[in-house]
Amino acid sequence: MRTNKLFIVLKYAAIILLVMYILLPFLWLIIMSLSSSADLTTKPLHWIPGKIDITSYKRLLLVGLNSRGSLFLYGLRNSLKTALAAVIISIFVTIPASWVFSRYPGKKNIILKIAIFTFMLPPIAYALPLYRILSRIGLLDNSLSLALVYCTIILPFCVWLIKENIDTIPYDLEEAAIIDGAGFTKRISLIVLPLLLPALGTVALLSLLMAWDEYFYAMLYTNSQNAITLPVVISNLASGRQSNYNLIAAGGVLASLPPVCIGLLLQRSLVRGLMMGGVKD
Amino acid sequence: MSIAEARKCNVLIVPMVVIMGTMIGWPLLQTFFLSFTDTTLMGLEPAGFVGWQNFVDAFHDDGFLSSLKVSLLFALVVVTSEMVLGTSVGLLVHQPFIGRSLVRALLILPWAVPTVVNAIMWRLIYNPEYGALNSLLFQLGIMKEYTSWLSNADRALPSIMFADVWKNFSLVALITLSALQTLPLSQIEAAKIDGAGAGQRFFYITLPHIIPSLQVALVLRIIETVKVFDIIYIMTKGGPANKTRSGSIFVYQEAFTNSRMGSGSAFAIIMVALIMILICMYLRVLTTKRSS
């Protein structure tokens, strides 16, 4: 019995450590965002702010107080725009293609294999020519072209997961439709698509999070309010000379809110989505 | 499949192939061609064909070789730590305890925090003057005086690795947990009846059951870490003294800061080849394991 009790004590100690490890860094980011500059520039630090100061949030979210704020809002808008466009394009072109890969496996699956393979390549392998192409045709600093570039990241991921999901939809359902004379379009849109929707939602969300997270291409290809995305705005904020620690922290908290909320609400389906492609013999 | 059907199939694939071709295939080919030239970023002077020169130079370039070492070291340390920590945490939160669902929900927090925010958060924590880490260690009496983390040549890379592990161990933990949840209880019960101890149950039932999932996590993380760019670039820009300059950062600097696209492309192609070798090695190990 004694070893059992010791085990329980150790277990709870480990869990408390784990919770602290997960929470403390992010909690500190939140506290910083709510502290005044004076509280954050003392030695040693004031762990609990004297009073809650929301000026940094105001500076970021209200237009007109200074240029930073409006740039942050532009970043938010562009991030949403770029991520949504990239996900919509990717999903729209991968559904019919994945259906073919699933239903008519054959020579064409080499395309699927290539697509999955490109997922492993570093962005730096495409970045240089894409930069030259975009700058020649004058499409640098443009949300739509950035969204197309994001397809290089999202598309391989989508085609892999959507194909795996269509594989799990029984072919019998389609056979019945074939007898009724349904063509490809009807089979996809009336039979496969409705059954695919839940998985599609997960794939779309995961892709959205990937696009939201993207920094490298956005840093290279955007430079103004036209297309600059949130990660670039925040990293620029942080690389400035002044030490507006609370402002940087507030930007970080705001940029984390959408993915953290999505993650907390939809954890189960997100993890299942990530696992889908891989665990299958 | 009739000819008409096959033609229709092709039509359905075309949009994807067009986007992949223009956004992935064409640039990749161009990188390949650029790597044999001395093209500059602005491309004002006409590019000259230099043959294998860029590749020959690359293997004599200490900066490039040491940046590859940084990438590999980063991948090795970070992925190993994440796998060990993530698997242990997955096993821990699979146990029954009070507040279990809350802790499980919390696990997704580090993974959901955007990479850029994670990098900036840790940069603030590591700040030499007003960072939380210095203050904490000082107030606890562990350190006598404040020290620098990211601007110290020996501490910078481990500090970045620590930050990366914080974000990504949670993915491994979540994958482990979800694999554990599909473990058939009947197998465990049967083993118990047969007199298998806790250790035996773990090594003969639990571990084999979660290994396929862990392999997925392993591949995903190796692919991600070998091409690491953003977390390092935001935290140190590759400094101090290039001690944290990864392969991707080196290629970026060569092509965009030094505006040498030709040799930058050659470096990029070498990185691609390296990643391909890593993946082939992994697949080799996997298939020999399965067949034996």
Interface residues (C-beta under 8 A of the other chain):
Chain A: K11 Y12 A14 I15 L18 V19 Y21 I22 L23 P25 F26 W28 L29 M32 L40 T41 T42 K43 P44 L45 I89 F92 V93 T94 P96 A97 W99 V100 Y104 K108 I111 I114 A115 T118 F119 M120 L121 P122 P123 I124 A125 Y126 A127 L128 P129 L130 Y131 R132 I133 L148 V149 C151 T152 L155 V159 G183 F184 L209 W212 D213 Y215 F216 L220 P231 I234 S235 A238 S243 Y245 I248 A249 G252 A255 S256 P259 V260 I262 G263 L264 Q267 R268 L270 V271 R272 L274 M275 G277 G278 V279 D281
Chain B: M1 E5 K8 C9 L12 I13 P15 M16 V17 I19 M20 M23 I24 W26 P27 L28 Q30 T31 L34 G43 V89 L92 V93 Q95 F97 G99 V103 R104 A105 L106 L107 I108 L109 P110 W111 A112 V113 P114 T115 V116 V117 A119 I120 M121 W122 R123 L124 I125 N127 E129 Y130 A132 S135 F138 Q139 Y146 W166 S170 L171 L174 I175 L177 S178 A179 P212 S213 Q215 V216 V219 L220 I223 V226 K227 F229 D230 I234 G247 S248 V251 Y252 A255 F256 M261 G264 S265 A268 I269 M271 V272 I275 M276 I279
